[in-house]
Amino acid sequence: MPVVCILLALTGWTWVWLRESLERNLSAWISTVIALLLAALLFIWAVLFSGWAGRTRLILLGAVVVLGGLGALTLKKVGSVSGTGLPRFGWKWAKHTELAAPAAAEAAAVTPVQALDFPEFLGPGRKQVIEGVKLARDWAARPPREVWRHPVGLGWSGFVVSGGRALTQEQRGDQELVTCYDLATGKLLWSSGHTTRFVEWQGGDGPRATPTITSDGKVFAYGANGALDCLDLATGTRLWTREILGDLKLGNQTWGKSSSPLVYDGLVVVTGGRGATLVACDRATGAILWKSGDSAPSYATPVLATLAGTRQLISFNASTLSGHDPATGVMLWSQDWGSDKMPKAAQPVLLDGDRLFISAGYGMGCTLFQFKPGAPGQPPAVTELWHNMKLKMQFNNASLRSGLLYGLDDGQLACLDPATGDRLWKEGRYGSGQSLMVGDLTLVQAEPGFVALCETTPQSVKELARLRALSSKTWNNPCLAAPYLLVRNDQEAVCYELPLEP
């Protein structure tokens, strides 16, 4: 019986890890279940059918009971191992040291520095593509220079940069903060926050969204528990706050509010909850101007786009994709997609020819939609061009260059041709990381913490260099305020000056 059980387990593990259609998270959970089942069967065999001496079996039974009891008394879940979602355990008495909230202080002056702005989630235009910057390819000959490094609070927010100020969101104790650092020195210039803390064992505590900086010096930030703030960029002064979930009596999502504020035409738009999928506030006062949609929201950020000649807000929801009038929120169309039991966090990508690409992990895959104008007074016609499993975005995003899509397919860097749905290549092991395209190069912030510089062409990918930036689980999006690269996780942040070509 033990031999048969072990052979069956080995067969099961082999089947799981050879099936590309099973993503890392599902493969990890199935493999864990197989391991637990194997242990249980071997234990039952040893106690009941092994023929061992009664004293030996009694000692084995007692040892398992004692070890199980000790584990229940001494261990606790302290987050997940990785993006697979498998629990990580620690001692119940172990104390996790967190940064204390900074003392109130007057905002300090910023150090002059030459750097491009990176004012919103995924960079200018939210395209995850940096134009007009040419990174040096040989980091051995011209290595990146570490400018500063320091601890940060919990959370999965990325950095944004404007005018030499670098902003992110952090959890420090019971304070959920927007923090502003001097890009040149890493010195904290100001912080502004609320007494609130989002708690969730699998994803971890703290804020998830990334702030938005506007050209008139305002900062808009969305907390994990639904507080939408408008701050002054120079001083951190809070101009207004709107409790989106509280004021509208909406429930929060399992992994907290993650959408970064979208600012346009005097409005600030964020995701809400079931019955108010999108919520728009007056950017000057914070007053709620409209709410729209009945679907439960997802973890993606709304996208402003023009499809089939109609300017609209695209919302990637828990089980639908919908288009809304940007001024009034009126729903123009809705398309069912995916299961509401699985999260969706990747941004929809607008392609030429009125096409829209969406993707999600957890067995849902990717789809390309075609939009055509509807009859007078009717919504646009939406057609699915193809659907497959060849670019499965978990909570990273795809970049578009020369008509091709580049991103992490279940942890491996991949290139997809949206014209056919064919994947052109897939290489590397980066886990639940993030990526940022810079010319014909791609910076990959890998889940283990390192940053990879990759040459990505339609024909192939080549990893040119690695930078040991961080040393623990990293889900945060990188920020390139060229020549400065800012990366962080829920433990520390670091700024590098990257070598550039003329």
Solvent accessible surface area in square Angstrom, and as a share of the most:
residue,aa,sasa,rsa
1,M,97,0.43
2,P,31,0.20
3,V,103,0.59
4,V,87,0.50
5,C,12,0.07
6,I,76,0.38
7,L,103,0.51
8,L,119,0.59
9,A,6,0.05
10,L,89,0.44
11,T,88,0.51
12,G,18,0.18
13,W,70,0.25
14,T,73,0.43
15,W,130,0.46
16,V,1,0.01
17,W,140,0.49
18,L,142,0.71
19,R,103,0.38
20,E,96,0.43
21,S,58,0.37
22,L,30,0.15
23,E,6,0.03
24,R,52,0.19
25,N,22,0.11
26,L,83,0.41
27,S,2,0.01
28,A,11,0.09
29,W,100,0.35
30,I,52,0.26
31,S,17,0.11
32,T,46,0.27
33,V,87,0.50
34,I,33,0.17
35,A,42,0.33
36,L,119,0.59
37,L,102,0.51
38,L,27,0.14
39,A,59,0.46
40,A,46,0.36
41,L,60,0.30
42,L,52,0.26
43,F,57,0.24
44,I,72,0.37
45,W,54,0.19
46,A,7,0.05
47,V,25,0.15
48,L,109,0.54
49,F,132,0.55
50,S,22,0.14
51,G,69,0.67
52,W,108,0.38
53,A,67,0.52
54,G,46,0.44
55,R,188,0.69
56,T,64,0.37
57,R,70,0.26
58,L,124,0.62
59,I,103,0.52
60,L,54,0.27
61,L,70,0.35
62,G,31,0.30
63,A,43,0.33
64,V,63,0.36
65,V,97,0.56
66,V,87,0.50
67,L,122,0.61
68,G,46,0.44
69,G,33,0.32
70,L,91,0.45
71,G,23,0.22
72,A,72,0.56
73,L,131,0.65
74,T,30,0.17
75,L,67,0.33
76,K,78,0.33
77,K,97,0.41
78,V,50,0.29
79,G,10,0.10
80,S,1,0.01
81,V,85,0.49
82,S,21,0.14
83,G,8,0.08
84,T,18,0.10
85,G,8,0.08
86,L,35,0.17
87,P,35,0.22
88,R,121,0.44
89,F,117,0.49
90,G,20,0.19
91,W,131,0.46
92,K,95,0.40
93,W,162,0.57
94,A,53,0.41
95,K,191,0.81
96,H,109,0.49
97,T,124,0.72
98,E,57,0.26
99,L,54,0.27
100,A,83,0.64
101,A,44,0.34
102,P,36,0.23
103,A,92,0.71
104,A,111,0.86
105,A,88,0.68
106,E,164,0.74
107,A,38,0.30
108,A,31,0.24
109,A,92,0.71
110,V,39,0.22
111,T,52,0.30
112,P,127,0.80
113,V,39,0.22
114,Q,163,0.72
115,A,32,0.25
116,L,90,0.45
117,D,69,0.36
118,F,4,0.02
119,P,33,0.21
120,E,34,0.15
121,F,28,0.12
122,L,9,0.04
123,G,0,0.00
124,P,64,0.40
125,G,52,0.50
126,R,35,0.13
127,K,134,0.57
128,Q,1,0.00
129,V,17,0.10
130,I,10,0.05
131,E,133,0.60
132,G,86,0.83
133,V,15,0.08
134,K,121,0.51
135,L,2,0.01
136,A,2,0.02
137,R,78,0.29
138,D,78,0.41
139,W,14,0.05
140,A,100,0.77
141,A,74,0.57
142,R,105,0.38
143,P,90,0.56
144,P,19,0.12
145,R,132,0.48
146,E,82,0.37
147,V,34,0.20
148,W,19,0.07
149,R,87,0.32
150,H,37,0.17
151,P,81,0.51
152,V,6,0.04
153,G,3,0.03
154,L,20,0.10
155,G,0,0.00
156,W,26,0.09
157,S,0,0.00
158,G,2,0.02
159,F,5,0.02
160,V,0,0.00
161,V,1,0.00
162,S,17,0.11
163,G,52,0.50
164,G,7,0.07
165,R,38,0.14
166,A,0,0.00
167,L,0,0.00
168,T,0,0.00
169,Q,3,0.01
170,E,0,0.00
171,Q,1,0.00
172,R,23,0.08
173,G,31,0.30
174,D,84,0.43
175,Q,41,0.18
176,E,8,0.04
177,L,9,0.05
178,V,6,0.04
179,T,0,0.00
180,C,0,0.00
181,Y,5,0.02
182,D,3,0.02
183,L,0,0.00
184,A,26,0.20
185,T,73,0.43
186,G,7,0.06
187,K,121,0.51
188,L,54,0.27
189,L,7,0.03
190,W,11,0.04
191,S,39,0.25
192,S,15,0.10
193,G,19,0.18
194,H,31,0.14
195,T,100,0.58
196,T,37,0.22
197,R,75,0.27
198,F,16,0.07
199,V,102,0.59
200,E,23,0.10
201,W,92,0.32
202,Q,41,0.18
203,G,8,0.07
204,G,22,0.21
205,D,28,0.15
206,G,0,0.00
207,P,0,0.00
208,R,30,0.11
209,A,1,0.01
210,T,6,0.04
211,P,0,0.00
212,T,6,0.03
213,I,9,0.05
214,T,20,0.12
215,S,129,0.83
216,D,84,0.44
217,G,22,0.21
218,K,58,0.24
219,V,0,0.00
220,F,1,0.00
221,A,3,0.02
222,Y,0,0.00
223,G,5,0.04
224,A,0,0.00
225,N,50,0.25
226,G,0,0.00
227,A,7,0.05
228,L,0,0.00
229,D,6,0.03
230,C,3,0.02
231,L,0,0.00
232,D,39,0.20
233,L,16,0.08
234,A,46,0.36
235,T,68,0.40
236,G,7,0.07
237,T,76,0.44
238,R,97,0.36
239,L,81,0.40
240,W,25,0.09
241,T,48,0.28
242,R,68,0.25
243,E,72,0.32
244,I,0,0.00
245,L,12,0.06
246,G,52,0.50
247,D,68,0.35
248,L,39,0.19
249,K,181,0.77
250,L,30,0.15
251,G,59,0.56
252,N,60,0.31
253,Q,26,0.11
254,T,88,0.51
255,W,74,0.26
256,G,0,0.00
257,K,0,0.00
258,S,25,0.16
259,S,0,0.00
260,S,1,0.01
261,P,0,0.00
262,L,17,0.08
263,V,29,0.16
264,Y,20,0.07
265,D,102,0.53
266,G,32,0.30
267,L,15,0.07
268,V,0,0.00
269,V,0,0.00
270,V,0,0.00
271,T,5,0.03
272,G,0,0.00
273,G,1,0.01
274,R,160,0.58
275,G,40,0.38
276,A,1,0.01
277,T,2,0.01
278,L,0,0.00
279,V,0,0.00
280,A,0,0.00
281,C,0,0.00
282,D,37,0.19
283,R,58,0.21
284,A,79,0.61
285,T,86,0.50
286,G,1,0.01
287,A,40,0.31
288,I,51,0.26
289,L,90,0.45
290,W,30,0.10
291,K,115,0.49
292,S,12,0.08
293,G,14,0.14
294,D,111,0.58
295,S,24,0.15
296,A,20,0.16
297,P,9,0.06
298,S,4,0.03
299,Y,31,0.12
300,A,4,0.03
301,T,4,0.03
302,P,2,0.01
303,V,30,0.17
304,L,56,0.28
305,A,7,0.05
306,T,73,0.42
307,L,0,0.00
308,A,9,0.07
309,G,73,0.70
310,T,52,0.30
311,R,110,0.40
312,Q,0,0.00
313,L,0,0.00
314,I,0,0.00
315,S,3,0.02
316,F,7,0.03
317,N,2,0.01
318,A,14,0.11
319,S,36,0.23
320,T,15,0.09
321,L,0,0.00
322,S,1,0.00
323,G,0,0.00
324,H,0,0.00
325,D,43,0.22
326,P,11,0.07
327,A,72,0.56
328,T,74,0.43
329,G,1,0.01
330,V,91,0.52
331,M,78,0.35
332,L,48,0.24
333,W,17,0.06
334,S,60,0.39
335,Q,51,0.23
336,D,117,0.61
337,W,18,0.06
338,G,42,0.41
339,S,47,0.30
340,D,70,0.36
341,K,161,0.68
342,M,85,0.38
343,P,25,0.16
344,K,1,0.01
345,A,22,0.17
346,A,3,0.02
347,Q,15,0.07
348,P,7,0.05
349,V,20,0.12
350,L,69,0.34
351,L,6,0.03
352,D,111,0.57
353,G,54,0.52
354,D,49,0.25
355,R,41,0.15
356,L,0,0.00
357,F,2,0.01
358,I,1,0.00
359,S,2,0.01
360,A,0,0.00
361,G,0,0.00
362,Y,46,0.18
363,G,48,0.46
364,M,18,0.08
365,G,0,0.00
366,C,0,0.00
367,T,0,0.00
368,L,1,0.01
369,F,1,0.00
370,Q,36,0.16
371,F,2,0.01
372,K,122,0.52
373,P,100,0.63
374,G,33,0.31
375,A,61,0.47
376,P,136,0.85
377,G,84,0.81
378,Q,114,0.51
379,P,66,0.42
380,P,18,0.11
381,A,54,0.42
382,V,36,0.21
383,T,71,0.41
384,E,91,0.41
385,L,81,0.41
386,W,36,0.13
387,H,86,0.38
388,N,29,0.15
389,M,59,0.26
390,K,75,0.32
391,L,0,0.00
392,K,2,0.01
393,M,1,0.00
394,Q,18,0.08
395,F,53,0.22
396,N,7,0.03
397,N,5,0.02
398,A,8,0.06
399,S,3,0.02
400,L,54,0.27
401,R,46,0.17
402,S,108,0.69
403,G,41,0.40
404,L,21,0.10
405,L,0,0.00
406,Y,3,0.01
407,G,0,0.00
408,L,2,0.01
409,D,0,0.00
410,D,25,0.13
411,G,4,0.04
412,Q,36,0.16
413,L,1,0.01
414,A,0,0.00
415,C,0,0.00
416,L,0,0.00
417,D,32,0.17
418,P,1,0.01
419,A,76,0.59
420,T,80,0.47
421,G,1,0.01
422,D,67,0.34
423,R,62,0.22
424,L,76,0.38
425,W,24,0.08
426,K,40,0.17
427,E,96,0.43
428,G,29,0.28
429,R,171,0.62
430,Y,7,0.03
431,G,16,0.15
432,S,6,0.04
433,G,1,0.01
434,Q,4,0.02
435,S,4,0.03
436,L,3,0.01
437,M,1,0.00
438,V,2,0.01
439,G,38,0.37
440,D,61,0.32
441,L,3,0.01
442,T,3,0.02
443,L,1,0.01
444,V,0,0.00
445,Q,2,0.01
446,A,0,0.00
447,E,11,0.05
448,P,76,0.48
449,G,0,0.00
450,F,13,0.06
451,V,2,0.01
452,A,0,0.00
453,L,0,0.00
454,C,0,0.00
455,E,49,0.22
456,T,0,0.00
457,T,38,0.22
458,P,55,0.34
459,Q,143,0.64
460,S,59,0.38
461,V,28,0.16
462,K,125,0.53
463,E,65,0.29
464,L,53,0.27
465,A,20,0.15
466,R,109,0.40
467,L,24,0.12
468,R,175,0.64
469,A,1,0.01
470,L,12,0.06
471,S,102,0.66
472,S,45,0.29
473,K,39,0.16
474,T,0,0.00
475,W,27,0.09
476,N,2,0.01
477,N,23,0.12
478,P,7,0.04
479,C,0,0.00
480,L,2,0.01
481,A,0,0.00
482,A,5,0.04
483,P,24,0.15
484,Y,23,0.09
485,L,1,0.00
486,L,1,0.00
487,V,2,0.01
488,R,1,0.01
489,N,1,0.00
490,D,26,0.13
491,Q,74,0.33
492,E,38,0.17
493,A,0,0.00
494,V,0,0.00
495,C,0,0.00
496,Y,10,0.04
497,E,56,0.25
498,L,3,0.01
499,P,17,0.10
500,L,59,0.29
501,E,64,0.29
502,P,168,1.06
